[in-house]
Amino acid sequence: MIFRKRFAVAAFVISISSFAQIRTGVYFSSDKKYNEIREELGNPLPGNPVMIVTSFVPKHGSYVWYLNESKAEKDAYLDDNPKDLYAGIYLEDHGGLIPLITFKDFAKGLAQPRYLINYCEIGDADQDGFPEFYLTYFEESDGLDAKPLKVIIYTKSREKTLSKSKITAWIPFQEEDQYREEKDENFKSLPKAIRLKAEKIVKEAKKGIN
């Protein structure tokens, strides 16, 4: 797994948060706050968090975002220690967690999904006072076929629930293949500022992979 310096990640989030009045913290296993969150709120997903993000959103409440890795349930051969991915966004309520939306992807055969933690971000691109959650991961696999780099965007819908949108970049590993992107219908209906933000993450993550 590739990590940027965590201070750079935190600085980015804080710069967004201060403008939007959204207070956000990014925590790793070496952080005291990471352990405090686990002791107070627990770990609602299989495996262990690679990163925990907290975000206090005025008029909306406090949110906790877990990005976990768990020992693979199925046989997988690309990695000596294959992992399944689980993630979830929760609303903190009276010392407990209310689940809002979850994610999972599994290692299998010669495929291994991996978080690109450097590019898992929270921001308020459309400046509506509620943040978007950008979950970025890459599916490594054996062979020379194009491999998917995915950015999943969680946004608040009119019904006040979280909805999911996705952009997938297919990274070619053979000269005859061409790079292409797929955007689901929900992505196409997102505000322009959010689409541009997600496309920028794809571009930067692609450079990081290459």
LOSE-91151 format. One record per residue (C-alpha): residue in one letter; x, y, z. Coordinates in steps of 0.02 Angstrom, whole numbers, plus 32768, in hexadecimal, padded with zeros to 4 digits. Example, Ala and Ser with C-alpha at 12.3 -4.5 7.8 and 13.67 -1.06 7.14 Angstrom:
ATOM code east north   up
ATOM    a 8267  7F1F 8186
ATOM    s 82AC  7FCB 8165
//
This chain:
ATOM code east north   up
ATOM    m 8000  8000 8000
ATOM    i 8040  80AD 7FD4
ATOM    f 8039  8137 8055
ATOM    r 805E  81EF 8043
ATOM    k 809D  8245 80DD
ATOM    r 8005  8249 814B
ATOM    f 8025  82FE 8178
ATOM    a 8009  832D 80C3
ATOM    v 7F63  82D1 80C4
ATOM    a 7F2C  8324 8164
ATOM    a 7F62  83D0 8127
ATOM    f 7EFB  83BC 808A
ATOM    v 7E60  838A 80E9
ATOM    i 7E74  8415 8168
ATOM    s 7E88  8498 80E1
ATOM    i 7DE4  8462 8095
ATOM    s 7D90  8455 813D
ATOM    s 7DBF  8500 817D
ATOM    f 7D6C  8551 80E7
ATOM    a 7CCF  84E9 80F3
ATOM    q 7CCB  84ED 81B2
ATOM    i 7CD6  8430 81B0
ATOM    r 7D51  83EC 8231
ATOM    t 7DA7  834F 81F4
ATOM    g 7E2D  82DE 823B
ATOM    v 7E90  8252 81E7
ATOM    y 7ED7  81C9 8257
ATOM    f 7F49  8133 8240
ATOM    s 7F74  80A4 82B5
ATOM    s 800A  8101 82FB
ATOM    d 7F9B  8191 8336
ATOM    k 7F58  819C 83E8
ATOM    k 7EB1  81DB 83A6
ATOM    y 7E9F  8140 8338
ATOM    n 7EA5  80D1 83D1
ATOM    e 7E30  8144 8431
ATOM    i 7DAE  8139 83A6
ATOM    r 7DB9  807B 83A4
ATOM    e 7DA8  8072 8461
ATOM    e 7D14  80E9 8465
ATOM    l 7CB5  80B9 83C8
ATOM    g 7CFA  800E 839D
ATOM    n 7D1D  7FC9 82F1
ATOM    p 7C7B  7FA5 8294
ATOM    l 7CC9  7F4C 8200
ATOM    p 7D2F  7EAD 81E4
ATOM    g 7DEB  7EBF 81EF
ATOM    n 7E4E  7F54 822D
ATOM    p 7E44  800A 81F6
ATOM    v 7ED0  8044 8185
ATOM    m 7E90  80F3 81A3
ATOM    i 7E05  8144 8208
ATOM    v 7DC0  81EE 81D8
ATOM    t 7D50  8257 8246
ATOM    s 7CEE  82EB 8208
ATOM    f 7C81  8363 826B
ATOM    v 7C05  83B5 81F5
ATOM    p 7BA4  844A 823C
ATOM    k 7AE7  842E 823C
ATOM    h 7B01  8378 8208
ATOM    g 7B64  8322 8291
ATOM    s 7C05  82BF 82A7
ATOM    y 7C38  823C 8227
ATOM    v 7CB8  81B0 8234
ATOM    w 7D01  815D 8199
ATOM    y 7D58  80B6 81AE
ATOM    l 7DC7  806B 8125
ATOM    n 7DEE  7FB8 8158
ATOM    e 7E54  7F25 811A
ATOM    s 7E28  7E73 814A
ATOM    k 7E78  7DCB 8127
ATOM    a 7E31  7D8D 8082
ATOM    e 7DA2  7D12 8091
ATOM    k 7DC1  7CC5 7FE6
ATOM    d 7E5D  7C78 7F9D
ATOM    a 7ECC  7CFC 7F4D
ATOM    y 7F7A  7CE7 7F07
ATOM    l 7FBA  7D93 7ED2
ATOM    d 7FF1  7DBD 7F82
ATOM    d 803B  7D54 800E
ATOM    n 7FC0  7DA5 8086
ATOM    p 7F25  7DCE 801E
ATOM    k 7EA9  7E4C 8064
ATOM    d 7DF2  7E72 8050
ATOM    l 7DBE  7F29 805B
ATOM    y 7D30  7F6C 80C5
ATOM    a 7D00  8021 80E0
ATOM    g 7C70  807B 8130
ATOM    i 7C31  8128 815C
ATOM    y 7BD7  813A 8201
ATOM    l 7B7C  81C4 825E
ATOM    e 7BB3  81D2 8312
ATOM    d 7B1E  81D6 8387
ATOM    h 7B24  81D6 8446
ATOM    g 7BC6  8175 844C
ATOM    g 7B8F  80F8 83C8
ATOM    l 7B93  80E9 830B
ATOM    i 7B03  80EE 828F
ATOM    p 7B36  809A 81EA
ATOM    l 7B16  8105 8150
ATOM    i 7B6D  80AB 80C1
ATOM    t 7BEC  801F 80AE
ATOM    f 7C67  7FDF 802B
ATOM    k 7CBD  7F3A 8010
ATOM    d 7D2B  7EE9 7F8C
ATOM    f 7D81  7E41 7F97
ATOM    a 7E25  7DF3 7F64
ATOM    k 7E0B  7D5B 7EF8
ATOM    g 7E76  7CF2 7E86
ATOM    l 7EFC  7D62 7E3E
ATOM    a 7EA4  7E05 7E69
ATOM    q 7EC8  7E72 7F01
ATOM    p 7E6E  7F17 7F24
ATOM    r 7ED7  7F99 7F7F
ATOM    y 7EA8  803F 7FCB
ATOM    l 7F06  80D3 7F85
ATOM    i 7F03  8128 802E
ATOM    n 7F5C  81C1 7FE9
ATOM    y 7EC4  81E5 7F80
ATOM    c 7E38  81BA 7FFA
ATOM    e 7DFD  8267 8027
ATOM    i 7D71  82D0 806F
ATOM    g 7D46  8378 8022
ATOM    d 7CB7  83EF 8003
ATOM    a 7CD4  8411 7F4B
ATOM    d 7C27  845A 7F2A
ATOM    q 7C2E  84C0 7FCC
ATOM    d 7B80  848C 8005
ATOM    g 7BB7  8474 80BA
ATOM    f 7BB9  83B5 80B3
ATOM    p 7C57  8356 8082
ATOM    e 7C70  82D4 7FFC
ATOM    f 7CCF  8235 8024
ATOM    y 7D45  81FB 7F9A
ATOM    l 7D79  8143 7FAB
ATOM    t 7E04  8116 7F32
ATOM    y 7E46  8067 7F12
ATOM    f 7E9F  8001 7E8F
ATOM    e 7E88  7F4B 7E60
ATOM    e 7F2D  7EF8 7E3D
ATOM    s 7F2B  7E56 7DDB
ATOM    d 7F9F  7DDF 7D82
ATOM    g 7FB2  7DF3 7CC7
ATOM    l 7FB5  7E85 7C4F
ATOM    d 7EFC  7EAE 7C47
ATOM    a 7EC6  7F5F 7C70
ATOM    k 7EAA  7F74 7D2B
ATOM    p 7E24  7FDF 7D7F
ATOM    l 7E49  8078 7DE8
ATOM    k 7DA7  80AC 7E3C
ATOM    v 7D6F  8148 7E96
ATOM    i 7CCB  8134 7EF3
ATOM    i 7C79  81D5 7F2B
ATOM    y 7BFE  81D9 7FBA
ATOM    t 7B8F  8272 7FBD
ATOM    k 7AF3  82A5 801B
ATOM    s 7A53  8293 7FB7
ATOM    r 79B5  82F9 7FC6
ATOM    e 796F  826F 8034
ATOM    k 79FD  8295 80AE
ATOM    t 7A4B  81EA 8094
ATOM    l 7AF4  81C7 8046
ATOM    s 7AF6  8196 7F8F
ATOM    k 7B81  8145 7F2B
ATOM    s 7BCE  817B 7E85
ATOM    k 7C64  8130 7E2D
ATOM    i 7CE7  8156 7DAA
ATOM    t 7D57  80C8 7D6F
ATOM    a 7DFA  80E1 7D10
ATOM    w 7E3A  804A 7CB2
ATOM    i 7EF8  804E 7CBA
ATOM    p 7F48  7FF9 7C22
ATOM    f 7FE1  7F8B 7C37
ATOM    q 7FFA  7F63 7B7E
ATOM    e 8028  7FDD 7AF5
ATOM    e 7F94  7FAB 7A8A
ATOM    d 7F17  7FD2 7B14
ATOM    q 7ED1  8080 7B2F
ATOM    y 7EAA  80DA 7BD0
ATOM    r 7DF0  80F3 7BEB
ATOM    e 7D79  8130 7C70
ATOM    e 7CCB  80F6 7C9F
ATOM    k 7C52  8164 7D00
ATOM    d 7BB1  8120 7D47
ATOM    e 7B0C  817D 7D36
ATOM    n 7B14  81BF 7DE8
ATOM    f 7BBF  820A 7DC5
ATOM    k 7B7E  8263 7D2C
ATOM    s 7AF8  82B8 7D94
ATOM    l 7B70  82F9 7E19
ATOM    p 7B94  83B4 7E25
ATOM    k 7C1F  83E8 7DB0
ATOM    a 7C96  8416 7E3E
ATOM    i 7C8A  8366 7E88
ATOM    r 7CA4  8314 7DDE
ATOM    l 7D3E  837D 7DC0
ATOM    k 7D81  8353 7E6C
ATOM    a 7D6A  8298 7E4E
ATOM    e 7DBA  82A3 7DA2
ATOM    k 7E4F  82FD 7DEF
ATOM    i 7E62  8271 7E70
ATOM    v 7E5F  81F1 7DE3
ATOM    k 7EE5  8250 7D85
ATOM    e 7F57  8260 7E1D
ATOM    a 7F3C  81AC 7E54
ATOM    k 7F63  816E 7DA4
ATOM    k 8009  81CA 7DAB
ATOM    g 802C  817C 7E54
ATOM    i 8010  80CE 7E0E
ATOM    n 807B  80EC 7D75
//
